[in-house]
Amino acid sequence: MLIGAFLFTSFFVNASLTPVGDLVQVSVNITEYKNNGDIKNINDCAGYFGSGFTNCEITHVPTSGSDIFATVMAKYDAENSANNEFILGSTSSTDWSFSNSINGATEGNWTYSGSSYPGISFWVSKGGSEGFILNWMVSQDSIDNNDCQAGNEFTISCLNVSVAVTSGYWAAPEPHNISHITFYGNKCDNNCGTTPQQVPEPTSIALFALALLGIAGRRQSSISK
């Protein structure tokens, strides 16, 4: 059943398009949603993209009947363990590595080396109660063709051109440490058959640009109160 925009409305504080090598990282800070008139702080898989971390799908809202772009494949929880804690079983914990321990961190890089998925289509970084940052990679052609227009990044056209990658950058919404990182992809039947894009580590300028997401979000939240 489709949920009308007047019942389920998304609020986006800020978004960025950051060049990383030959690709562009799209990052959207999703801060809250309105359901039946009630504004709620949100988690990616607790009311926004699904009802739990075993049944969570990237879709475009507010139209809940839109296409599914990727399904949840792994979650790392930084708050329930002194080390990175692997939660879901769609991949193995040995498939993942991080530039540093995500426990107590505010930003960093991740790498996926598994074979069950062709790569990571989307990833979410969550910290605090102000929402989460949804990230994905697109080609420069997608930007040039206006699939991902600046100021209107969270659209079906931009989600639809997500490029599978094996590494990426994450930042928690400022000023919080990361609470969890969730990864989304599309599982291979037998052999992936495609080589995902190789992404270099973002430059310091790119890291700084992405870090500004949370700062802007917090300022906007304070203004609106």
N, C-alpha and C positions, 0 to 999 in steps of 0.2 A: 504494500500500500504506500502510495506517495504521501509524504508529509509536506504540507504546504509551507511556503516560506514564512508565513505569518505565525506558524507554530514552531518552527525550528529554524532559527536564524543564526548565522555565524558572525563572529566579531574578530576582525584581524587588525591588530595594532600596527604591524609593520611587516615588510617583506624586503628581500634583497635578491639581486642577481649578481653573483660573484664569479668572474672568470677564473677557472682553474685549469691550466693547460689548454687543451683544445675544447674543453667543455665549459659549461656554466652551471654553478651550483645555485639552485633555487632554494631559498629558506623563507618559510612563512611562519610568523609567530601567531599562533592561534590561542587566544586568551580566554575565551568563555563562549558558552552557547546559551541560547534562550529556548526553553522547552515549555510550551503552554504558559508563556509569560514570565516564567521564573528564570532569572539569570544565575547560572551555576559555574563555579570553577570546575575545570575538567581535566581528565586524563585521556590519553589517546585511545585506550581500549576500555575505558569505563564510561561509556555513554556517548562518545563521539564517533569512533570508527567501529565500535562493537561493544559487547557486554562483558567481555573478559579476554584475557590474553591467550586463550586457546581458541577463540572464535572472533577474530578481529581482521577487518578488511579495509584497505584504503579505498574510499569512495569520495565522490564529490557531494557536498551538502550545500544547501538544504534539501536537495532532491534525493531522498534515500534510495530511490529506485534506479539511480544512475549506474553506469558500468563499474565493475570492480577492477581496480587497476593492479592490486597486489594483495597477497594474504600474509598474515604474520608468520614469521619463521624463527625468530629468536628474540629473547629479551635478556638484557644484562641489568641486574639490580645492584646499585652501589650502596644501598642503605642497610641491607640485611646481612652483610658479611664484611669482614675486614678486607677481603679481596673482591674482585669482580665475580659476581655470582650469576652463573648461567641458569636460566629458568626454563625455557621451552625445549622440547625435544625434537623439533623438525631438523635441526642440524646438531653437530657435535660441538662441545665447548672448545675442542682443539682446532676447530675451523676458524677461530677468531683470535685476533691479537689487537692490542691497543698500544698507542704510543706511550702511555703511562697508565697507572692504575686509575680507573674512573672513580674510585672511592675518594671523596674529598676534592675532586677536580671540577673545574668549570668549563674546560674545553680540551680538545685533543683530537687525535686521528684514530681511525679504526681500519683494519684490514681483514678481508674474508678470503680464505683459501680452500673452502669446501668445494664439492663437486655435485651436490644435490640440486643446486640452483645455478643458473647462468650468471648470477650476480645479484647485487642488492638494488632494488628498484626505488625504495624509499626508506628513510630512517627517521626516527623521532627521538629528540632529546628533551627530557622532562626534568624540571627541578622546581621545587617550591609548589605553591598552589595557584600560580597565576596563568597556568596553561602550559603549552609545549611548543616546540619548534619542529615543523615538518620540513624535511630536506629531501631533495632529489636532484639528479643531474640531467641536463639537456644539452643538445648540440648547439653550436653557435648558429647553425642554419635555422634551428627552431626559433631562436631569438630574432634573426633577420626576417623570418617569415611571419612574425607577429603571433606565433603560437603562445608565447609567454610575454605578454606585454607588461612593461614596468608599471607598477601600481595596481595590476590586476592579475597577479601570478597564480592565484589559487582558482584555476578554471579547468574545465574538462579538457580543453585543447592543450593546456600546458601539462597537466597530469598525464595525458595520453602520449606525450613524446618523451617520457622518462627513459633514460638510458641505463641499462644494467652496468654496475661498476663493482669493483672488488675492493675499493678503498674510498675513504671520504673523511670529511671534517665534521665534528659536532661541537656545539656550544650550548650550555644550559642557559635558560632565560636568566638574565641578570636580576638580582645579584647572587643567585643561588648556586650551590654545588649541584652536580648532577644527581638525580635520584634514580633514573633508569634510562637506558637506551633500547629502543625497539627497532628491529629490522624487518623489512617486508620484501617479499620477492614472489616469483612464480616458479613452482617446483618443476624439475625436468621429469619426463616419463622414464627414460632410460639414460640417454647421453644428452647433455645439454646441446652439443652441436654448434654452439656459438661461442665466440671468445668475447668476454666482457671488456669494456673499455678500461684501459689502464689510466689511473688518475694520479698525477703527481701531488705531493703534499702542497697545500695552499701556501702562498707567500704570506709574509707577515702582514702585508696590506690586506689580503683577503681575510685573514684571521681577524684583523681589526674591524673590517667592515661587517663581518658576521657577528662579532661580539656586540656591535652597536644595536642589534636587534632587541636584546633584552633591556638595554638602557632606555631605548625609545619606548618600549612597551611599558616599562615601569612608570615613566614620566606621564604617558598617556593615561594610565590607570589612575594616577594620582590626580590628574586634571579632571577626570570624569567623575571623581567621587565628590 
